[in-house]
């Protein structure tokens, strides 16, 4: 088996590292930002294919991830739960393009105005502070390492036969890829008011995702925006829209504000490149679906490097 350097410690990098270790490779994860400092840590982490293309590959990766996250939900230590929820629409809407990735999806027959269509299904939700710690511990338990290191470029060998580029937006520099753009997402964390299901209005986008101690309320979809500072006016608008969707949020105490930059690209890049004697597998550009695609992409990365 090969020695592999994984660059990036978000959910994609850590998932790839785990799968490679499970396949018997020696794996070292190098990252400028440790797991809880990454964009992944900001994610509401509801399984949902969002801003990721092409549809056919994304559906396959999403399906594989759904299966794995459902399996992990049986272990409380992972921070993954299966939660029922509802997506509502303001106009008649066809089944989602990713419908084959979920075991069951049921049409909603009654809903509040102004919504006229919708569906409900059970989906994995990962409580990211818990889940990222679990992934990092899993890497170390399997014999891998995780080291903070600000790299100026992808490693050129350094004793490794292969490198996995899971640098997210960093691939603009690491892979000289100008097609990557940030999609700024702002969320508000509010107190847990007894909510036990998620809600989504993708037109907003508006999403309400309950966790054990708080509720993630979002959000924004600002393409090309790099500013990581929360905007108080935007936060107010987020809460107003979310309360229209979920009235139980009215008066909920605000616990905090977060901003993450989703790494968007015309298509997810998952492919191998040869750099001299080093095999480089690029795995980035997952848009707003890093958690949703993580295990499906990790399986493909491991298959490539195990061939």
N, C-alpha and C positions, 0 to 999 in steps of 0.2 A: 504494500500500500504506500501511497505517496505522502510526503509532508506538504501540507497546504496552509497558506497564509490567507485568512479571511480579513479583508479590510472593511471595517464598519461594524458597529455593535448595536445597531437598531434591530428591529424584529426580523428583518431579512437576513442580516449578517449572522445573528445568533442562531436562527433556525437552520441556515445552511451549515454552520459549524456543528450543530448537534447531529444533523443527518450525516455529515461527512465522518464524524467520530463514530457514529453507529455503524458506518460501513468499514470501519477499521483504519481510517486515515489518521495521521498525526496532524493536529490542527492548532494553530495559534491565531487568535483574533487580535488585530491591532486596530486601534481607533482613536481619533482625536477626542471624541465625546464618548463617555461611558454610557451604558444603557439608559439610565434615568435622566440623562442630559440630552437625549436624542429626540427627534420629532416623534418617534414612536411613543415616547412617554406622554405626549400630549393627546394622543388619539383616544377617541371615545371607544374605539375597538369593537364596534358592532360589526359582525360579519356582513359585508355588503359590497358587491363589486362596484366601485365608484371611481370615475375618472381614470380608468385603466383599459388599455386596448392592446391587441385586437380581441374582439369578442370571443372568437372560438377558443383561442389559447387561454384567455382569462377565465372562461367558463370551466375549462378543464382544471386549471390551477385552483380555482375557487372551490370546485367540487372536492378535490383532494384535501384541501385545507379544512373544509367543513367537516369531513370525516375525521380528520386527526384532532381538530379542536373538540369535536363531540366526544371523542375518546378521552381527551385530557380533562374534560369537564367532570369526569367521575373521580378525579383527584382534587380535593379542596385546595391542596398546596399550590396548584397551578394558577389559581385565580380566574379560571375559565368556567363560565356557567352557560347553560342553555336557557334562554329566556324567550318566551313568546312575545310577539309584538305586532304592530300594525303599521303599514304604509298606506297613507291616504292621498287621493288625487282630486284636483278641482275640475277634471274633465274625464270622460270615459277613456280608459287606458288599456291597451293590450297587455297580455302577460309579459313580464320582464324577460329580456333576452337571456338572462341567466337562470331561468326557471328550472332547467334540467339539473342544476347544481344542488337544489334543495330537495329533501325527501318528499315534503308536502307543502303546498301553498293553497290556501283557501280564500276564495273571494268573500269580501265583507258585504253583507246585505243591507245593513243599516249603519248610518254614519251622520255626524252633525254637519250642518251647513258651515262653510261653503263647499264641503267635500261631497263628491258624487260617485266616487269609485275607490276601490282599495282592496288590499289583501292582507292576510295575516299568516305568519309562519313562525316557527321556533328557530332561533339563530344563536350561534355562539357569541358570547360577549366576554372579552378578556379585560380584567381589571389590570391595566398596564403596569402600574408600579409593582404589583405582585407578580404578574406574568413575566415581566422582564427580569426580575430577580430570579425567578424560577429557571428561566432559560439560561441565564449566566451561571447559576449553580449547576445546572445540567451539563453545561460545557465543561466545567471544572471537574465534576464527578466522573465524567467520561475520559478524563486525562488531558483535556485541552487547556489552553491558557488564554487569559484576557488581559491585555496590556494597553494602557493609555500611551499613545504615540502619535504625534502630529506629523504625518508624512507629507512630503512635498510632491510625491509621485507614487504610483503603484510600485511595490517592491520588484526589483529585477533579479529574480532568483533568490539571493540571500539564503541559499541552502534549501529552498523550497522548490519542488517540482511544479507546483501549481499555485495560482493566486485567484481568489474570488473577489471581484470588485462589487461590494455591496455598500457603496459610499453614498447612495441617494443623490441629493443635489451636488455633493462633492464631485460627482462624476463629470460635471461641467469642466472641472480642471483635471481630475485624475484620468479621464478618458477623452479629454478634449472634445466634449460633446455639447455644442451650443444649443441643441434641440431641447435640452432639459430646462424647464421653467418652474419657478415656485408657484404653488397655489396656496395662498395664505389662508389659514383657517383659525378663526378665533372662537374660543368656547368659554362658557361661564360654568363654574362649579357651584352648585347650590346644595343645601342640606337635603338629606334623604327624608322625604315626607311620606314614606310608606309606599312608594311606587315600586311595582314589581314586574313591569313590562315596558318595553321600549316603544317609541312612537317616531314616525318619520313622515315628513312632507318634503320630498326631494326637490320640489320646485323652488324652495326657499334659498339654500337648503335649510330645513328645520329638523333637528333631531334631538330626542330626549332619551338618554340612555342611563338607566339606574345602575348604581354599583352598591357595594355593601354599606359604605358610609357616606356617599354623596351621589349626586346625579350630574352627569355631563350634559350640558345644554349648548347646542350649537345651531347654526354656525355661519361661517362665511366661505366664500369661494372666489377669492380675489387673485386672478391670474396675473403673474408677473410682478407681484407685490412682495418685497423683501422685508418689510418692517415687522419686527417681532414684538413691538410694544402693543399691549392691549389698548384698544380705543374705548373709552367710557361710553361714548354715544352709540357705538356699535353694540356694546354689551347690553345697553338698554333696549335696543331694537331686537336683539336676539331673545331677550327674556320676554318681550311683548309678543313676538311671534310664537314663541314656544308655549306661552300661557294660553294663547288662543287655541293651540292644538291640544294642550294638556292643562285644563283649568286647575288641576290640583297643585300646580306650581305657584299659583298666586300667593304672594307673600313669603315665599320660601327664602330663607336667609342665604345671602351670597357668601360663599367660602373663599372664592378666588377666581382668577382669570388666567387663561393660558392662550398662547399663540404658537402654532406650528406651521412649518412650510412644507407642504406636500411636494414630493418630487415628480412632476408631471412630464410626460414625453408623448409624442405621437403614438408610439407603441412601447410596451415594456421591452427592454433589451435583455434577453437571456440567450447568450451565444458564446462560443469559444473563439478566442483569438490566440494565435501563436506569436510570442515575442521571444525570438531566439529559441532557446531550449525550454522556455517557461510557458506553460499553458495558463492562459488567463481566461477565466469565465466571468463575463460581465452579467450582473444581475441587479438592475436598477431601473428606475422610471415607473414605479408602481402607483403613482398618483395618490389617490385617497384610499387605496386598497392594500396597503402593505400587510396588515394583519390578515386580510382576506385571502391574499395570494401566497402567504409566507411558506406554508408547508408544501403546497403544490410546486412552487418554484424551487424550494430546497430539495425536493425529491428529484427534480430534473437536473439540478446542479450536481447532486451526488451521482446520478446515473451517468452524466457526462464524464466526470472525473474517475469513475469506477470502470469505465469501458476499456 
